[in-house]
Amino acid sequence: MELSQTIASLSGSIRMEKGCRRCDFCQSIEDENRLFLLEEWDTQENLMTHLKSEHFRVLRGAMNLLREPYEMTFHTVFYPAGMEAI
């Protein structure tokens, strides 16, 4: 519950960071203990700045309190020239 409250309170601030396109916090409908935080960044530079930010430090600190290990996955997406609008 505390982790959910921490993430929910941070998500608005994260959305305001330079380059943040998306910050969605979700809970699985099949397992209430599965939480997902989806962030999308416009450039790798802005993502790296976020990963060094106070917001991310607080988030990681909260996640370290979990009983089970957490998974963090990064996906890189690029758009070939002319494909940006699709």
N, C-alpha and C positions, 0 to 999 in steps of 0.2 A: 504494500500500500504506500509506504514512504517513498519507494523508488518511483512509483507511478506519479505521485504528487510532485516529486523533484523534476522528473522529465517534463510533465505538463507545464510546470512553472518556467522551465528553461526554454521550452520550444518557441515561445513567443519572442524571446530575446535572440535565440539562434536565427530565427527567420529575418531579423533585422540586420544581421551581420552582412557585410559586403559580399556579394556573390551568391548568397543563399537563394536558390530557386524554390526549394521545397524543404519542409521539415514536418513530417507527419508522425504522430505517435498513435500506435494501434495496439489493441489487445485481441488475441485469437478468440474466436467464438467457440472453438472446440476445447481450448485449454486456457482458462483465465490466468494461469501463471506464465503464459507465453506472451511476451511484450515485444513490439517491434518499433524501432525508430528509423524512419527512412528520411535521409537527407540527400538533397541534390544540389550540387555546386556548379557554378558556371565555368570555373577554371581550376586546375590543380593547385595553382598558387593560392587561391582563396580557400580551398579545402585545407591546405597545409596551415594557413593562418588560423583557421578555425580549430584545427587539431592542437594548436599551441595556445588557444584562448582559455580564459578563465571559465567560460561556460563549459567547455569540453573537460576541463580539469574537474569541475564540480560533478559533471555527469559520470566520469570515470570513477571518481571517489564513491559515488552512490552505487555504481554497479559492482564495485569491489566488496560491498556488503552482502551480496547475494550468497546464498548457500551453495548454489550450483554454478559451475563456470558459465560464462556468457560467450557468445559468438559475435565477432565483429567481422563483417565482410565488406570489401570495397569492390565496386565494379567500375570499370572505365568504359565510357561510351564516347564514340566520336562520330561525327556526321561528315560524310564526304561532301565536297563542294556541291552546292545546289540542293542538298538534302535537308537543310536546316528547317525549312518551312513545312516539311511533311509530318 
